[in-house]
Amino acid sequence: MRNFVSSFPLMLLVVLLLSTMVASAAETPSPSLIPKPASLEPGRGAFIVDAATAIRIRPGDTELKAVADYLGDLVFRSHGLRLPVTTQRGQGSVIELRHATRAGKPESYRLDVGRKSARISAHSREGMLHGARTFWQLIGRVDGKETLAAPALRIVDAPRFAWRGIMLDSARHYQSPEFIRSYIDWMALHKLNVLHWHLTDDQAWRLEIKKYPRLTDIAAWRVPAGRAAAANIDPATGQPHRYGGFYSQDEVRAIVAHASARGVRIVPEIEMPGHASAPLAAYPQFAASTQPPKDVPADWGIYSHVYAVDDATFDFLEGVLDEVMALFPDEWIHIGGDEVEKHEWAESPQAQARMRELGLTEPKGLQGYFTQRIGRYLQAHGRRLVGWDEILEPGLADNAIVMSWRGVEGAMAATAKGYDSVLSPWPTLYFDNRQGSGGDEPPGRLRTISLEDVYRFDPLPDTMTTEQAKHLLGVQGNVWTEHIRTEPRVGWMTFPRAAAIAEMGWSQPEHRDWNDFLKRLPGQFARYDALGIPYADSIFAVQMKSQYQAGAAQVNVTLSTQAALGDIHYTLDGSAPDAESPRYSGALKLTPPSQLHAAAFVGTQRLSRPRAFVLSANASLRRSSAELKLCSEDIALGLEDEAPLIGTRAIFHLDIQNPCWIFEQANLDGIDRIAAMTGDVPFNFQIGEATKKIKLATPETDHGELLVHLDRCDGPLIARVPLPALSATGPATVLSAGALQSQHGHHDLCLRFAQHGIDPMLAIDWVQLLPAEAPTEAN
C-alpha cells in the first residue's frame, strides 16, 4: 500500500546501526533493537554486508530456505541489496542459518555476529524468524556511505510472555485481504505473534460460512448511517448502496498460511451470545426476541439482541464453529462474551423454560450456561475457548482463557482461580484512543493514550502472586475500528504503540526503560519508512501555542513535542525545515502574517513530518473544532463527517452526550459578529438511557441556530445565529454568520446549538470572531 506518511531518504537508515559505527574496532555502538533482547554482548568491529555476502543454509532444508528468503527480502526492500541463498561454502562473508543442537525456551534464538560471518541458530522455526528479524534490524549504513554493516555482538534471546498480540477489528470496517497480510508482516517484525481477528459484531459478519450463506449475503453488508449514504442510490436495486465485504474461505486460508509462515497465530473471534445483530438479521429464527433486527444496523454501542438458548440455535452455532475450526488450525477460538444485555432472555418464554430446566433464578445465569455449552463443544474438538472477562462465571471450562479488558481485575480474578489470562485493559491498551492532541490526529476517542502511557503499563501488578503470574499468558493491544474507517488510519493508530506492546511482551522487566526505548525509536521509524509502514509520529510531532497581546504587533510562539528527545528546527520562509534550519531554543516573537514550519530532529535525522502553522493578524479570534474546549467529556469523540462519500471529510470534536464547546478567553474588544463553519453527524449511538439526558435548546428557525453565551453556559445569550439547511449531496459543512452583542475584555464563550432533535447532531468545524468590517475567512 502507499506510504501514509512522508518517506525519509533511505540514507537515514543509518540510525538502524546508530550510524556512527566508526572505523575504530574498539568502539561498540548500541543497536536500536525493538524489542530489546534478553542478553547482548558487544564485540569488536563490524560485519560488512555487500554484494559478496550470501545466506547459507543446509542442503534440502525447506524450513531454513523459507527463513533465508524472508531475510533476503527484508534486506532488499529496506536497503536495495539482494543476498543470494546458498548451500555452498564460499570465500565471501556469510550469514549462516543453523538449527540449534539443544532445545531451548520457546521462540528463543542465538545470534553471533563477527567480522567475517554471522550465525543465527534456533531450535524452532519461530526462533529462527526472530533471529533473522534481529539481524535485519542490526544492518545499517556506515558513516552515511553506501557500505552496509552490522556490529559484532552476541545475542541470546527469548520472550518474556507467550502471548504478544494485537486485536484488529475487521467487523466495523472491512480491510482488504492484502492489508491483513501486510498487517501480519508488520506485527511479525515486532516479534508480535498473535493476531486476534475480530470478525463479527452487531454491524457486520465478515467470514464466509458455506452452510449459512446468508451470513455473507445479508450480514456482511449495511447501509451507513446518515443522509449522504441514504441518498447514495444503487441504480441496479433502487436502494442505497451497501457498505461492507467479507473474507472468502480461500482468502482466509491464504491469510492463515501467510501468518503461519511469519510465525503469527490467528485467533478468530465469533461474537456470542451478544453483539449479534448482524447474524440475527440474516437468521432471525435464532434470536431470543420475537422482534429480531430486520437489517444490519449502523449504530455503534451496545444492542439488546442476543441469541436464543434453544437447541436449534446451538446447532446453528456449532455448525458455524465447525467451519471456523476447519479454517483456523490453532487451538484458540474467541467467542467474545462481553456486554451481553439480558432483558430479551427475561422476556422470552423459551429462555424462561430453559432457566427452569437449569434451576436458574436470574436471566444472567443463562450466559454462564451458554459459555459452558460452547466451551464443551470446542474442548471436544481439541480447542480452547477464549473470551472477554465477563465469561468468568462458575462452571467455566478449566482450559478457558480469560481476556481482561475491564482493567486488570479480570486477570487478577481469573489467575487466582487457576485460569490462564491475557491482559488487554481499557483504556491504556485500547488503540482507538488518540496518541496526541494535534489537529491531524485521526478520528477516534479523544482520550489521549500516548506511546509513553502504553510503554509504562506494568503487565504484572504488584498484587499478583508468583502462582498467579504463571497463568498470565501475555498482553495485547486492541484496535477497535468504529471510528477508524481507512487502512492507513489503522496503521497510524497501531504503530508505534505496537512497538511498546512488543517490548512489554518480549523484554525482561529489568531491560525495559522508557528513555532508552525513546532513543531506539528513531531507528524503528526509519525501518517503518523503508518498508512503507503507516504510523503515527505523534510522539515527536511539533505543537505550537501562540499568545496574542492586545494592541501588540507581535505574537509570542512556543513550540514543544511530547518527547524530550532531539531538537526542534523551524523555518519562516515556507520551506520544509532540515537540520540546518534555525534551532528552536525558546519562545519566538513573530509578526503576523507569518508562516512557520517546524519538525523534530536527532542530529540530521528528521523524527516527525513538518507541521505548518499560519499566524494571521486575527488568528487569536479563530478556533478549530480541535482547539475549542469541550464543556464535558462524557463520551468525547473525534467524529468524521458523513460526507462527501469520496474525498476528505471534516473531523468534529464533540461530546455526544453534551454537544457544547468553550471558546476560552476570547478578546471581545471591537467584535460585533461571529462566523462558524458547521456540519452534522448522524447520531448512530446505542447508549441506552443516557440518550434521554442529552439537553438541547429549543430552536426558533427551521434548521436551528448556533447559540453563544457569555462567560458560562447559563450566562447571558449574546448571539443566536440561524443555520442554513445541510444538503445530503451538497457541501458537507456550511458557513453561517450573525451579529454578536457588543462586549469588552476577555471572556469565555459557551457555544451550543438549538436544534430539532439529536439526529443528526450539529457540530462545529471552526468558529471565528469578526471585528467590524472584517471579512469572513472561509477556509
N, C-alpha and C positions, 0 to 999 in steps of 0.2 A: 504494500500500500504506500501511498505517498507520505512522505515525512510531514508530520503535523507542525513541526517547529523548524526554524531556520537551521540549515545544515552548517556545522562548523567546518573549516578547512580540515582536510584529512591529516595535515601535518600536526594538528592539535592532538592527535592520538599519542603524542609524546607523553602525555600525562599517564597513559596506561603503565608506563615504567617510571613515572615521575622524571621525565626525560633528561634530567641532569645526570643520567648514568655516564660517568666520566671515564676517561681512558685509564685512570689510575685503578689498578686491580684491587687496591686496598679499600676503595670506597664501596659501601653496600647500601644502595638506595632502598627505601621501604616501598614495596609494591602496593598499588592501590587496589587490593583484592577485596571484593564484596561477594559473599560473606567472608569474614576474617577466619582463616584456618586455625585449627586447634594447636598446631605446632609449626613454627617456621624458624629454620636455622639459616642465616645468611651465609653465602660462600664468598669466594673471591673471583672477580672478573665477571664475564658475561658469555652467554651462548649466542652466537651470531646466527640469525635466520635469514637465508638468502636463497637464490635460485638453485644452489647446490645442496640445499637441505632436503631430506626425504623423511617420510614417516615409515618406520619399519615395523612389520608385524610378522607373526609366524605363518608359514605357508598353510593355506587351506582353512584358516581361522576366520569364518564369516562374521563372527561377533566383533572381533578386533577390526576387521575390514570396515564394518559399518561405523565404528567409532573413529577410525582413521579418516574416512571420507568426511565425517561430520567436522572433525577438527580442521581438515584441509579447507572445507567450505567456509568455516568461520574466518580463517586467516585470509582467504581470498576476498571475501565480502568486506572485511574491515581494512585490509592492507593492500589488496590487489596483487598478492603473491600466491602463485599456485605451488603447492607442495605435493610432489608425487608420492604415491604409496608403493612401497616395495617390500619384497620378502628377501632381497639380496643384501649382503654386506657390501659396503662401498667405502670410498675414500673421504667423502664429504661428511658434513655434520649430519647427525641423525636424531630423530625423535622416536624413541622406541616405546611401543606399547607391549606390555607383558602381563600375563596372568600371575598373580601372587601365588607363591608356593604354599603359604599358610593362610588359613582362614582368619578373617579379621571382623571387626564390627560391621554391621550392615551399612552399605554405601561408602565404606571407608576406601581410601586410596593413599598412595605414596607418590611423591613427585621429587625426583632428583635431577637437578639441572647443573651441569658442569660446563666447562669451556668448549668441549668438543661434542658432547652428547647430552640428551635429556631423556629421562626414562619415567614413564607413567606406569605404575603397577597397581593392580587391584584384584580382589578375588571375585568381584561381581561386575556385571555389565554396568550397573548404575554407578559403582565406584569409578570405573574406567571413564565413564562420561563426565563425572565430576572432575576427575583429574585433568581431562582434556580441556574442560572449561577454565580451570585454574591456569593451566599453561597458556591458553589463549589470552587470558587477562594479563599475563606477565609480559607479553610481547609488546614492544613499543619501539619508537624510533630513537636513535642515539643522537643526542645533541642537535635535534632538528634536521638531521641529514636523512638520506634515503635508507640508511642501514637499519635493519630491524634486529632487535636482540632481546633476550630475556636474562634477568640477573641470575647468577649462580646461587643456588639455595637448595635446601631440603625441606619439604613439607610433608608432614604426616597428619592426616586429616580424617575426621568423621563427624557426622552431625550430632547435635545435642538431642533433637527430637525426631521421631519417625514421620510425623505428620507436619508438613510445612506447606500450607495451602493458600489458595485464592479461590473464593467463590465468585463465579461470573453468572449474573442474572441475564439469561437469554430469553426469558419469558416476557418481560415487559417490553423489550425491544430486541428484535431478531438481529443477530450478527451473522455475517456470511460464513460458510464453512472455511473459506480462505482465511478470514480473520481469526477464526477459532484456532486454526493450525498455527498461524503466526503468534497468537497469544500464548499458546503452549510453548512455542520456541522461546519467547521472551521470558516466560516463567522459568523454563529449564536453565537458561543462562544464569539465573539467580540461585540455582540449586533448590528451587521450589519443586515439590514432587507430587502435589495433589491438586487437581482441578476439580473443585466441587461445582458441577454444572447444573444450575437451576433451570430446569426445562419446562416446568408447568407452574401456573399460578392462575389467579382469577382472570387475568387479562389475555392469556393465551396458553395453548398446549403446543409444544414445538417438536415432539418426537413422533415419527410415523409408527403406528401400531396397526399391522395389517389386519388383525382380527376385528378392529374397530375403526374403520376408515373415516367415520365422521369426526374423529378426534383431529384429523388434519383437514378434512373438507370444511368443517364448521369451526372447530375450536381454535384453530391456528390463526384466525383472522378476526379483526374487529374494525369498526369504523371509529377513528379517533374522535375525541371529544371536541366540540366547538363548531362554530358556524362555517368556518372555512372548509373543514372536512365534510360537513353535511352538504355543502354546495358543490363539492367536487364529484360530479356525477359520472359514472361509468356508462358510456353510450350503449354498451353491449347489454347491460342489465337494466338501465334506467334507475339504478340505485347508487348511493355513494360508493366510491372506491373503497375497498377494504385494505387494511394495512396489516402486514404480518409476514408469515412464512413458517416453514418447518424444515426439519432435517430428515431426509430420507434415511432408510436403514443402510443403504450403501454408503451415503455420506458419513453416517455415524461410524460405520466400520472403518472407513478410511481415517477418520479423526482419531479413533481409538488406537489404530495401528500406528499412526504418527506419534501419538502421545507415548505409546509403549516404546517406540524407537528412541524417544528423548528421555526415557526414564520417568515419565509422569503418569500417575494413575488417575483415572477419571471416576468420580463418584457422582452418578446421576441422581438428581432429586426429582421425585414424583410426588407432588404435594397431596397429602390426605391426613385427616378427613376434612379439613377446611381448605381455604384458598382454592376452591374447586369450582368456581362459577363457570369457567370456560368449558371443562369437560361435561358439566351438567347441562349446559346449553346444547351440547351435542347429543347427550344421552340423558334426557330428563327423567327417565324411569329409575335412575339410580340416586335420585335426590331424596333427602329426608322430607322435604316440603312438598305439599301438593301444588305449590306455585313456584316451580323452579325458574331460573333465569331463562328468558326467551332468546336472548342474544348474548354474545360475549361482551362483557362490559368494558368501558374505557376509563372508569374511575379508579383512582388509587386509594388504598386504605384497607379496611377490614370489612369483609362481607359476612352476612349471616349464613350463606349457603354452605351446607355440609352434605357429605354422602350419607345415604341411608345405612342402616346396620343390619339389613336382612341378608340372607344367603345369596340371593341373586347379585347383590352389589359386590359382595366379596368374591363371587365367581368372576365378575367383570374385572375387578382389581387384580385378582390373581392371574387372569389372562393377560392383562397389561404387563404385570411383573414378569411373567414368563418370557415375553419378548424383550423386556428391558434386560433381564439377566442373560439372554442369549447375545445381546449386543455389547454388554459391558462385562468383561470376564473377571474383573477384580471383585474382592469379597464384599465390598461396602455398597449398600443401597440406601440412599437417604429418602425418608418419607415425609420430611417436613414436620408436621405435628404442632406448629405454632399458631397462636392467635385463633383458636377454634371457638367460635360462638356456639353456645349450647341450646339456644331457645327453640330452634327448629326441632331438635330432638325432644324438647319438653312438650312441644305441640303435636308431635307425630304419634298416632296410635300404634304404628308398627314399632317405633322406638320404645314406647311405653311398654309394649308387650315384651320386648327384649329385656328391658330393665327388670320386669317381674320375673322373667325366666332366670336372670342372673342374680336376683336378690339385691338389686341396686335401688337406692332410695333417691339418688340425685342424678340428673342427666349427665353431669360431669364425669360420672363413673364410666359412661359409655366410651369416652376417649381412651381410658386405660384398656377396656375390653378390645377396642378397635386396634390399638397399637400392639397388644399382646397377640391377637389373632394374626395380624400381618407379620409380626415378628416370628411367630412359629412357622409360618409358611416360608419365609426367607431362610430361616435356620434349617428347615428340612431340605432346602436346596443348597446348603453349604454357604449361605450368605449371612452377613451381619447387618442388622438394622441400625441405621444412624438417624437421629432426629434432634430437633431443637430441644432445649431443656424442659419444655412443657411435657415431654414424654416420660419424665422421671416420676412414675407412679408405681404403687405396689403391683407386683406381678410382671414387671418388665423383664424381658429375657436377659439371662446373665451375660450374654455376649453382645448386648446392645451398646452402642456408643452414644453418649450424650454430648451434644454440641452446645456449649454455654454461650448464650448471646445476651441474656439479661444481666450484664455484669459478669463477675467471676463466681457468683453464688451458685450457679448451676453446676459448674465444675467442682466446686467445693463439696456440694451435696452428693454429686454422683460419685466422686472418688472416695468419699467417706463410706459409701455403701459398696465399694468394690467395683464400680463401673468404670470403664475407660471413658475418657472425656477429651474434647478438643476445645481450647479457649478461642472464642471469636466474639468478644464482648462489644456491645454498643456502649458508647459511641466511638471509642478510640479506634477500633478496628473495622469501622464501617466507612467505606470509602465513597459513599455518596455525599459525605460531608466535604466541604471545600477545603483546600490546603492553604489558602491565603486569603487576604482581604482585597486583593487587587480587582480592578474593574474588569479584567479579562478572564477571571475565573469562570469556568463553565457553569451552566445551571446545576442546581443541587440544593442540598440543605445548607443553610447559611451558617451553621455552626462551623467554626474553623478547627479542623483536626490536622495540625501541621505534621510535617515529616518528623520533627523532633518529638511531638506528642506520641506518635506511633513508636518511634525508636525507644523511648524511655519507658514504655509499658513493660511491666515485670510479669512474665508468664508464670512465675512461681511465687505466689503470695507467701508472706512470712507465716501465715496461719496454716499453710498446707503442710501436713506431716510428711515424713520421708516415705511412709507406706502409701499415702495418697499420691505423692509425686510419681510413683511407679505407674499409676494409672493415667497420668496426663500424657496423652499421645503427642500433643503439639499445639500449634497455633495456626490461625487462619485469618486473612483479611477478606472482607465481603464487599463486592462491587454490586450494589443494588442499582438498577438502571431506570427506575421510574422517570428520573429527570436527566438521564444520560442517553440521549437519543442516537448519537452517532458513534461510529467506531473510533475515530480519533479522540473523542472525549472519553471513551472508555480507557484508552491508553493514558491520557492526561490524569484521570482520577486514580489510576492504578499505580503508575510509576512516577517518582521513585519510591513511593510508600511501600511497594512490594519489596524493594531492597531492604527496607527496615524490617519487614516481616521475615525476609530471608535470613538476615543476621540474627534476629531474635530466635529463629527456629534452628539455625545451624550452629552458631558460635557459642562457645562456652561462656558463662556469665562473666568470668574474670577477664575475658577478651573484649567485652562489649563496653565501648566508651563513646559517648556522643561526639565529643570534639575530635576524636580520632576518626570516627566514621565520616564526619564532615570533611575532613582533609582528604579522605579517599573518594568522596563523592564526585569531584570534578573528573576523575578517571572514569567513573561509571557513566557520567553524562557524555563523555567523549565516545564511549562504546555505544551508547544509545544512538548518537548521531551517526556513527559509522554504519550502523545496521538499519537506520531509519525507524527506530522505535519511537512512537509518540510518547511524550512525557511532559510533566509539569516542571517548570523551573521556578516555581513559587518561592522556594527556599532562598533563592538568590535574586529574585525579581526586585527591581528598584521601585520604591514607593516614594511619592512626593507629598509633602504638606506645604501649603502656602498660607502666609499670613499677610493680609492686606491691611494697611493702615489708612484710616480715613484722611483724605487730602494729601497723602504721600504719593510721590511719583514712582516709588519703588516697592517691590514685593519681597518679603523675606521667604526664602525657599529652603526647606530642609529635605534631605534625601536619606533613605535608610533601606536596609534589607532585613529579612528575618534572621539570617545567619551572620555571625560576626566572623566572616572569612573573606579575605581579599580586600579589594578597593573598588570604589565606585568612580568611574570615569564618565565625563559628560561632554556634550558639545552644545553650542548655541547657534550654529550656522545651518541646521537642518540635516547635517550629515550623521551617519551612524558612528558612535564613539568606538575607539580602539584603545589599546593600552598606552598609546602615546597622547591621547586626549587629556585635557586637564583632569587632575585627580581631585575628587571632592574631599575637602578637609574640614568643612564647617558650613554654616548657613550662608546661602548666596543672596545677594541683593540684586534683583533683576528689574529692569524697566519694561513694562508691557508696551506694545505687544512683543512677546518673546516665545521662542520655541526651544524647548530643552529636550535633548535625548540623553538617556543615561543607561548604563549597563554595569554589571559587576564583573570584575576580573581577578584572577590569581595569576600574577606575572603577566604573561602575554595571552593567556587563555581566557576567553570570554565565558563566563559562567551562566549568563542569562541573556535572553533576547533583549535588544534595546527597547526601552519604553519611551514613548513620546509624550510630552506634557506641553500643553499650549497655555500661555498666560496672556490673557487679554485684559484690557482696562476694566471690563465689567465681569471678569471671571469670578470674583467673590460673590456675585449676585446669581450665580447659576449652580445648581446641584443636579447630578445624575441620580438615578434610582439607587445606585450603589453608594452614593455619597450622602444621601439622606439617612437620618437615623430612624429606625423603626420604633414606633411607640411601644411595642411589646415584641416578644419573641416566643410566643406560644408554639406556633408551627411556622417558623421563619424559613422561607424558601426563595431561591432564585429560580423564577419560572420563565420559561421560554414562551414567547407569543405563539399563538396557534397559526399565524400566517406571517409571510407567504409560505405556501406549501413547499416551494423550492426557493432557496436563497437564504440570506441572512435574516434572522429574526431578532427582535428586541428581547432583552432579558430584564425582567422586572423583579426587584426585591420587595417582598411583602410578607406580612404575617397573615395567613389566610383566615385566622380566627379574629383578626383585628386589623383590617386594612387602613393603616394610619401611619403618617410619616412626620418627622420633625425636621424643619429647616432651621438648624441651630444658629443662634446669634446672627441673624440677618441684619445688616445695616439698612434701615428703612429711611434714612435721610434722603429726601428728594425722590422717593419712589412713589409712583402713582398707579402702576399697573403690574399685573402678574401674568406670565405666559406659561403654558405647560404643554408638553407632548404626552399624550395619554393613550393607553391601549386597554385591552381587556384580555382576560384569560378565562377559559371555561372553569367553572367550579366543579371539577371532577374529583371530589374527595369524599370518601366514605369515613366520616369522623363521628358518626353517631349523634348523641345528644349534644355534643359540642357545637354542632351546626346552629342549634337554637340560641346559642349565646352570642352569635355574631350580631353586632349592633350597627345598623346603617341609618343614616339620616334620611328624612323624607324629602324626595326631590320635588321641585316646583316646575320643572320643564320635562319635555318628552324623553330626553336622553340623559338626564341627570346633570349634576353640577359638581365642580370642584369647590370645596369649602375651605376657607383659610381663617383660622382662629389665632388670636394674638396671645402669646405667652404660654397659654395652656390649651388643652383640647376642649375644655369647657369655658375658655376665655371668650372675649368679645369676637363676634364674627365680623371680619373686616373685608371679606370678599366672597362672592358667590358667582363663580364663572360657569355659565352654561356650556355644555359639551355638545358637539355635533354627533350625528349618528356614525357608528362604526360599521363599515361595509365588510361583508364576507369576501368580496372579490377585489375590493379596492385597497388603499393603503392600510397597513396593519395598525398604524398609530395615527392620531390626528392632533393638530395644533389648535389650541384654544387660548384666548387672551381676554382679560377683563380688568375692570377698574379695581384698585386697592385703596381703601381709605387711608388718608394721609397720616403718617406716624413719624416719630423721631427717635433716633438712637437705635441701639441693638436689641433685638427681640427674637425669641424663639417663635417660629410659626408652625402651627399644627395643621397638617393638610389631610383632609378626609374627603370622601365622596358622598354625595346624596344620590342614591341610585334605586332603581326599581328591582329589588331582589338581589340575591347573591350570585346568580348565574346568568350572564357572565359577570365576573368580578372585575371592576375597574382597577387600573394600576397606573402608576406614574413612570414614564420613561425619563423625563427630566423636567425641571421647573426653573424658571428664570424670573427675577425681579427686574422691572424696567423703570429707569428714570424717565422723566418727562421728555418726550420727543425721541427717545431712543428706539431704534428699530429692533424687531424681534429676530433673534438668531434661530434659524430653522434647524440647524444641524448641531 
